[in-house]
Amino acid sequence: MPEFLTLLPPDSAREKWLAEISPLNEASVVEAASATGRVTAEDVTAPHPLPAFPRSTVDGYAVRARDTFGASDTLPGYLTLIGEVPMGAAPAFEIQPGQCALIHTGGMIPPGADAALMLEYTQPVGVEIEVLKSVADGENILRVGEDVAAGQVVLPRGVRLRPAEIGGLMALGIQRVNVVRAPRVGLLSSGDEVIPPVQTPLPGQVRDINAYTLAALVSKTGGEPIQYGIIGDDFAALQSAAARALAECDVLIITAGSSASTRDMTADVIKTLGAPGVLVHGLNTRPGKPTILGVCGGKAVIGLPGNPVSALVNGYMMVVPLLEKLLGLPSGRPRPTVRARLTVNLASQAGREDWQPVRLLPAEAGESWLAEPVFGKSNLIFSLAAADGLLKIPPDVTGLAAGASVEVLLM
């Protein structure tokens, strides 16, 4: 029977594996409005300054700041109102000394004015405005190019486009953007007992879960999942399907067939797909100890356990960082986490990294969240579905005590 001869810590295994992988160098042009989640393949520069004209950030009056100096509630100043700035058009007048103009939020600051006085600090008096507060040069206005200057790099290469970035592209009139091609990820399930979800299981059979949880994770991370079906416990069939999937994709994920069993063939199949082959067979972690990490002809190949919780947890730990590297995202990016207080004692085996699913519960006022462990075996998918995140128990401790402040990795 094959054995796990060396169990590497997950961080060391991931670092060793990713060192053999290079980012994709293919890009495509897509509509910017629908590019949320894509990663820029080149620097994006501003075609013009933003704002392109000086704008008011308040409702009030466009003024020369120097004309308001010294004004207060007890000693107001007075300015002559000469008109109203039209919205969506340039004003046809210029502010001269001692003058002002009514302006609305977003309106263009007329020539001669250099500040905007908020409406609540004024009082109309016939054709004049009583000024009850002074303003400084530039107060309550956006100057030309204050957000970005013409030619400025607004989005460097390797940025994942979020709603804010999409808004910035629209503000600059950029309708198309060059993005990294989505990595194609082939998904293969193996095992005589595994059947498609549309079928009704007979005794001893289980529906395929992993191909769908991992496909969802791949899509969420920016990849393109491609299903290659279910292969029974047949080495030649699995090798043929794996070779085809790897030839057509950038990444191959095989679920099940990765533990130390006479029926497990994933490691042997990976060895036939190209050099260097298997780099890591076994992680010093729970769940997911039998995970396989390989590289064949420059492409990443992963063997994940058949148990759904193990497969998905290690998907978060290994597949997500892999796709981020292929997309050219910078390494060491922060993960969404939250501090919480553990509700019960959690035991762990010293020397092994444990990841425990937890649900987050509201705590008392002024306190952090409560982290309540969701206990369940690694083949019970709804134990993970009930969780909000994962709690790491480091290998140098034998557990965590109730009440401990912990960091929860949000899923």
Secondary structure, DSSP 8 states (H G I E B T S, - for coil): -------B-HHHHHHHHHTT------EEEEEGGG-TT-BBSS-EE-SS-BSSS-EESSSEEEE-GGGTTT--SSS-EEEEEEEE--TTS--SS---TTEEEEE-TT-B--TT--EEEEGGGEEEETTEEEE-S---TTTTEE-TTSSB-TT-EEE-TT-B--HHHHHHHHHTT--EEEEE---EEEEEEE-TTEE-TTS---TT-EE--HHHHHHHHHHHHT-EEEEEEEE-S-HHHHHHHHHHHHHH-SEEEEES--SSSTT--HHHHHHTSSSEEEEEE-BSEES-TT-EEEEETTEEEEEE-SSHHHHHHHIIIIIHHHHHHHTT--TT----EEEEEESS-EE--TTSEEEEEEEEE--STTS-EEEEE----TT-HHHHHT-SEEEEE-TTSSEE-TT-EEEEEE-
